[in-house]
């Protein structure tokens, strides 16, 4: 197995073939509370691993992540 890259910010590990998704939301992080930051990290992780998860389970998890995010906004 190839060496994995660890993100300095969120500690997520991945193959390094793309930017860590936590950096995609960097401009927003200063204005968010901790729950919103956690939700964005979960959402990013889910997007990265969507091919490994059954579609019905993926949609269920994503819908609940969105509900949590909207509730915390």
C-alpha positions as CSV (number, residue, x, y, z in Angstrom):
1,X,0.0,0.0,0.0
2,X,1.3,3.5,-0.8
3,X,2.1,5.9,1.9
4,X,-0.8,8.0,3.1
5,X,-0.7,11.8,3.6
6,X,-2.0,13.3,6.9
7,X,-3.6,16.7,6.8
8,X,-2.0,19.1,9.3
9,X,-5.3,20.7,10.1
10,X,-7.9,17.9,10.4
11,X,-5.6,14.9,10.7
12,X,-7.5,13.1,7.9
13,X,-5.4,10.5,6.0
14,X,-5.7,10.0,2.2
15,X,-3.6,9.0,-0.8
16,X,-2.5,12.6,-1.4
17,X,-3.8,12.7,-5.0
18,X,-5.9,15.8,-4.2
19,X,-6.2,18.6,-1.7
20,X,-7.7,17.7,1.6
21,X,-11.3,18.8,1.5
22,X,-11.0,20.6,4.8
23,X,-9.0,23.3,3.0
24,X,-12.0,23.9,0.6
25,X,-13.9,25.5,3.4
26,X,-11.0,27.4,5.0
27,X,-12.4,30.8,4.2
28,X,-15.5,30.0,6.3
29,X,-13.9,28.4,9.3
30,X,-13.1,31.5,11.3
31,X,-16.8,32.4,11.4
32,X,-18.2,29.0,12.4
33,X,-18.8,27.3,15.7
34,X,-17.2,23.9,16.4
35,X,-20.3,21.9,15.5
36,X,-20.3,23.4,12.0
37,X,-16.6,22.7,11.6
38,X,-17.2,19.1,12.6
39,X,-20.1,18.7,10.2
40,X,-18.1,20.1,7.3
41,X,-15.3,17.6,8.1
42,X,-17.8,14.7,8.2
43,X,-19.3,15.9,5.0
44,X,-15.9,16.0,3.3
45,X,-15.0,12.6,4.6
46,X,-18.3,11.2,3.3
47,X,-17.7,12.7,-0.2
48,X,-14.2,11.2,-0.4
49,X,-15.5,7.8,0.6
50,X,-18.8,7.8,-1.3
51,X,-17.8,4.9,-3.6
52,X,-17.2,2.7,-0.6
53,X,-20.6,3.2,1.0
54,X,-24.0,1.8,-0.1
55,X,-26.0,4.5,-1.9
56,X,-28.9,4.4,0.5
57,X,-26.7,4.6,3.6
58,X,-24.7,7.4,2.0
59,X,-27.8,9.4,1.3
60,X,-29.1,8.8,4.8
61,X,-25.9,10.0,6.4
62,X,-25.6,13.0,4.1
63,X,-29.2,14.1,4.8
64,X,-28.5,13.9,8.6
65,X,-25.3,15.8,8.3
66,X,-27.2,18.6,6.4
67,X,-29.9,18.6,9.1
68,X,-27.2,19.0,11.8
69,X,-25.5,21.8,9.9
70,X,-28.7,23.7,9.3
71,X,-29.8,23.3,12.9
72,X,-26.4,24.6,14.2
73,X,-26.5,27.7,11.8
